[in-house]
Amino acid sequence: MTRTRRAAFAAAALIAALALAALGVWQLERRVWKHELIAAVDARIDAAPVAAPGPDAWTRIDAKRDAYRRVTATGVFRHDRETLVQAVTDRGAGYWVLTPLETPGFTLLVNRGFVPTNRRDPETRAAGNLTGTAAVTGLLRVTEPGGAFLRTNDPAKDRWFSRDVAEIAKARGLARTAPYFVDADAKPSPGGYPVGGLTVVQFRDHHMVYALTWFALCALSLFFAWRLWRIRD
């Protein structure tokens, strides 16, 4: 290998090392951001509930600031317009039961909780359908548009894989619907179903592993550049 080619390879290795080091630093910055997010969400979950945001606040709802905030609302459930969204939980496979709650001024989709597949038929859990005015407390969740991984919502066939608020509202003919939904807390339902309070609040935090990987590759690139530089003709 000529001196010119060695110099070119060494320069390329140095450039690669700089890029890999930058990726490592970026992952460390992402780790700091993720830890701040986790701390903020933990604080929201433990805070006293606030009124579910009404129409005047909908345009200001932000996932980073509002997701998992404890909220409360009072209204009347429309059990005749519930939507079952496929779910897999610690209790097994089944469905989330999303029911419109008509509050003064707007409609709020409430994920009342989980039911197993043998409770899909509303008649098998009719005792859990609250009538009259009901108060709900739970966690504000951002909409899940489009569907789930490799599975698309099919409103025409009433097959739902994600909690897409706008699409569910359209399919159920709901007006003035909040652009978010609420996961109900663990307050027991009459008859035992649906089972609320199963929200999984978990964030992947592998940024340190990724950072160490990038830094290790950076070190290898620097070693390769050094070896090329040390070669004599």
N, C-alpha and C positions, 0 to 999 in steps of 0.2 A: 504494500500500500504506500502510495506516495505521500510526502509530507503535506501536500495540498489537500489530499483526500482525508488524511487524518485530522487536519485542522478543521475541515468542514464537518466531519462527524463529531468532533469534540465540541464545536460550536452548537451543533444541533442538540447534542446531549445537554449542554448548559441551558439552552432555551427550554428544552423539555423539563429540566429540573426546576427552572423558575416557574413554569406553568403548573407543575405538580405541587410546588410549595404554595402557590396562590390558591390552589384547590384545597389544600390542607387548612390554610388560614380561613378560607370561606366556610369550611365545615365546622371549625371552632366557633366562628361567629354565629352559624346556624344553631349550634348547641346552646349558646348563650340565649339566643332568641327563643328556642324551644323550652328552656328552663323557665324563662320569664312567662311564657304562655301557660305552662303547667301551673305555675304559682298563681297566675291570674284566674285561671279556671277553678282551681281549688278554693280560692277566696270567694268566687261567685257561688259555687255550690253550697258553701257554708253560710252565705249571707241570708238575711231575712228576705222573704219574697217581696217583689214589687209588682204593681199592676201590669198585666200583659200590655205591651205597646199597642196603642190604637192607631187609626188611620193617619193622624197627623205626625206620627213618628216613624211610619213605615219606610220612608225614603232614607232615613238616617240609620236604619239597622245595619250593623256591620258584624260580620261573622267573627272577626278578631276581637271585637269589643263586647259583643252580646251573646255569643254562643255559650250555652250551658248556664245562662243567668236564671236564677230562680224567679218564677213569675206566678201570679195567681189571677184567676178570672172566674166570673160567675155568670151562668147562663142556663140555657136549656139544651140538652143533647138531642140531636136528630138521629136517633138510632136507625131510622129507615134509610139513611144515606151513608152508613158506615162503609169503610173500605178496608179490605184485608190485604196486607202487604206481607209477602213471604219473609220469614225470619228464621234464623238459626241462633239459638241461645243456649245457655248452660242447662236449660230445661229440655233441650232437644229442638226438633224442627217444628214449625208451626207458623203463626201469623201475628203481626202487630194489628191491633184493632184501632183504626183511625176513625174517629167519630166527630162530625161537626158540632161545635158548641156555639149556639146562637147567643151572643152577648148583646147588650145594648149598644148598637152602632156598628157592629161588625161580626163576622163569623170566624171562629178560630178552630183549626183542626187540632184535635187532641188525640195523641197516641195513648189510649187508655191502658195499654199493656199487651201482654202476650197471651195467646191461647194455643193449645196444641192442635194438631190436625183433626183430632176427633171432636173438637169443639168449634169447627169451622161454621157449622150451621148455627145461626143466631138462636134458634129455638133451644139448643142444648145449653145455653148460658143466659137465658132470658132473665134470670134472677139478678144478674149483674148489671142490667140496663137501668140506670138511674132515671127516674122520672121527676118532673117538676124542676124547680130551680136547684142547680147543683153548683158547688164551689170546687174548683180544680186548682191544685198547686203542683208545679212541676218545673222542668228545665226547658228553657227556650232552645229550640234546635233550628238550624238553617235548613232550607229546603234541599232535597236531593234530586235534582233534575236528571232526566234521561233514562234512568234505570240503574242496574247494578252491572258488575263485571260480566261481560258477554251475555247479559240478559236485559232486554229492553221492555219497558212497560208497554202493555197492550190494552189500552182502555176499552177497545171494542170487544175484547174477549174477557174483560174484567180480570186481567192478570197483572199483578203489580209486584215489582221487585225492589222498588225504592219509593221513598216518601216524597214524591214530587208534588208539592203543594198546588202549584198552578194547574198541573194536569189533572190532579184529583178533583180540584174545585170545578174545573170545566166539565169533567165527566159526570159529576154529581149535581151539576146545575146550581152551584153555590155562588152567591153574590157577595161582594164586598168582603172577600176572604183575606185574612192576614197572610203576608208572604212567608210566614214561618209556621212551624207547628210546635206543640208542647208535649214533652214526654211526662206523663202523669207520675206522681210519686208512688210510694209503696203502700198507700192507704188501701186496706183490703176492700175488695168489691164484694157485694152480697153474692153468695153462691160460690165465691172463690175465683171467678173469672170475669174479666181479664186480670192478669197479674201485672201490676205496675211496678215501678221502681227498678227496672232492669237495665237502665241506661248504662252502657259501658263507656266510661270516661278514661280513655287510654291513648297515649301518644307514643308513636315509635321514636326512640331516641338512640340511634346508632351513629350519631355524628362523630363521637370520639373514635370509634372503630374506623369509620371512613377517613377521618383526619390522619390517623396513624398509618393507614394504608397509603394515602397520598404522600405522606412524608417519607415512608419507606421507599417508595418508588423514586422519589426525589433523590434520596441518598444513593440509590443504585445508579441513577443517571449521572450524578456527580462523580461516583467512583468510575464509571465507564469513561467519562470525559478525562479524568485524571490519568487513567491507564493509557488512553490514547496519547495524551500529552507527554507521558514518560517514555514512550517508545522512541528509540533512536534509530536512525537510518543505518 
